[in-house]
Amino acid sequence: MSDTQSSARKLPTRLVCERYGVSSRTIDRWVRDPELNFPKPTVINGRNYHDEDALTEWDRAQLRGAV
């Protein structure tokens, strides 16, 4: 495991969609939008998995920016 990868739980796109109440297409758009800085997924066997810790940190950053 490299230094850039976390040992945290990896969430499949389906769970990320449920977490934010959006479609998988929206998640794809967020990942490609450099202004959002949404965490990039790790591809395992052709499927995207998002690091739970990175998502939590992104959530916190969004809250800090909204204040």
C-alpha angles and dihedrals in degrees: 000000000000126000091252093060122080125219089225125118116288116223122208116232091257091063092044088054090051091047093057100027094238139115126264088250089060091051088052090052092048091051091052095046107093092195092061094051089207112179114268116238127240112236114224118176090342095308129109121239124182124212108244093213091052091051091050091050090049089051090053092048090052091052092049090051093050095057 
